[in-house]
Amino acid sequence: MLKKIVCTALLGVCALAQAQPYLLTATYTGFADIETGVFDPARVEKLQVYFDDRNHDGTITVDEVQEFKFGTGIHLTRERLAMDRCGMKEYETWCLSRFSYTADGALSYYAGNGVRDFDASSGTEVVGGYSYYRYFQYSGEGGGWVRGIRWTADTQTAVSVSAVPETATYAMLGAGLALLGALRRRGR
């Protein structure tokens, strides 16, 4: 009877398992200020992208991205990207219009998010390998501002890809350990 229960539990856990997502992390070091052009070799920004290589071709496209984060200004959540790659809800806008990564290290992306109302808008945009900036625009006097950084030939890049274990993976591990414990106890 115990054997049937354990087998049923293991089959149920295996049925819950899905394709395993991956985490791409790119760390960039050294940027130039957009306004002054002064290079800061200590400036570090990080890109984090959760994705699922659905067609197993080794190339990650915008449709396979599940979540996108860059620096402290851009975070396109799973919920937002599941609705649409580019969209607007109430006053908030978001867009991941381009993303591509290949195993040879070629990485390309364009993303942004912001807030808009009748008189003003503010937001953050990143163009991978080119610029990362925040902006504020106002239709009245004063106009607005742009602050940001840009990549240079001296910007260093480190990219890594790692698997992200799903909850079902931990459940299968726990079920396997429980099964081993039960078999050992039965053997005594």
Secondary structure, DSSP 8 states (H G I E B T S, - for coil): -HHHHHHHHHHHHHHH-----EEEEEEEEEEEETTT--EEEEEEEEEEEEE--TT-SSEEEGGGEEEEEETTTEEE-HHHHHH-SEEEETTEEEEEEEEEEETTS-EEEEEEEEEE-SSEEEEEEEETTTEEEEEEEESSTT-EEEEEEE--TT-EEEEEEEE---HHHHHHHHHHHHHHHHHHHHH-
